[in-house]
Amino acid sequence: MIVTTTPSVEGKRISSYHGVVVGEAILGANIFRDVFAGIRDIVGGRSQAYEASLGEARETALRELQERAASLGANAVVGVDLDYEVINNMLMVSASGTAVTIVNA
């Protein structure tokens, strides 16, 4: 399935629109990772634990987005937007876009 942030897919024509689809992922942060990430943030550097969690949440949200699009009969999602939020020490990633059917132009 093609998933893109652009409103169209180059060389393809959108033949039908299936509506807005959303995928979400909420991951709790581990207390030990929080402590070590805080130490690393104080002394500088990147927090690999948080980067891994963020990547996992993003992939989960995009996978859910694709599954919902496929269930509507779509073969692509255009105009994808990713949003990130922290809610009560939990990381939320939301992916939204428009499920479409594309064909060769």
N, C-alpha and C positions, 0 to 999 in steps of 0.2 A: 504494500500500500504506500502510495506517495503521500508524504506529510510535509507541508511547506508553509512558511510564514508569508509567502507571497499570495496575492489574490487570484493567481492563475498558474498554470503549469505551461512553460514554454513548449510550443510544438504540439500541444494537446488542446482539445476543445471541451468545455464543460457541457455535457449533454443534459444533466439534471442535477438539481439541488435537493438534498435530503434534510436540510436543517442544521441547526447548531448542535454540536456535540461537545461534551466536557469530560475530562478525566481528572481525577483528583487523587492525591496521595498525602497522607498525614503520617509522619514518622516521629516517634518520641525520641528524645535525645537521652543517651546513656549518661548517668551521673559521673562515671569515671572519665568518659570522653569530655564532658563539660569541664571537669577540673583541669585535665591536661590541656584542653583547648584554651582555657583561661590563662594558664601559665605560659603557653606558647604565645598567646596574644600579648601578654605583658612583655615578653622578651623579644617579640618580633617573629616573623615567619608566618607560614601558612598552616592552617589547621586541617591536616589531612583527614581527621575523623569527620569533621563537618563537611568537607568537600565530598567525601565518600557518601555521606548521608544525603547530601543535596543531589548528587548524581543518581543515587538509588531512587529518590523521590521523583525526580524528573523523568526517569525511564519508566517508572510505574504509572505516572500520570499520562505519559504519551502512549503507553501500551493500552491503558484503559480507554483513551480517546479513540485509538484505532479499532479496538474491539466494538465500541459503540457505533462507530461509523460503519463497520462491516455488517453489523446487525441490521442496519438500515438499508443495506444493499449498495453502499458507496465503495468506490475503489481508490478514493483519495480524500484528503482533508486539506483545505486551503485556508489561508488567513489565520494560521495558528498563532496564538498568543500564550506565553507562559507567564504566570504570576507566582510570586513567592511571598509567603507571610510566615511570621512566627507567632504562634498562639500558645500561651502558657507553657513555654519551653518545648513546644512541639513545632516541627517544621511542616508547613503545608505548601504543596505545589499544585497549582491548578493549570491545566492546559485546555484551551477552548479553540474551536475553529468551525468551519462549515464543511459538512460531509457532502461530497459531490461524486458524480460519476463522470469520468473523463474518457474521451476517445481520441484517436489520432486525428489531427486536423486535416 
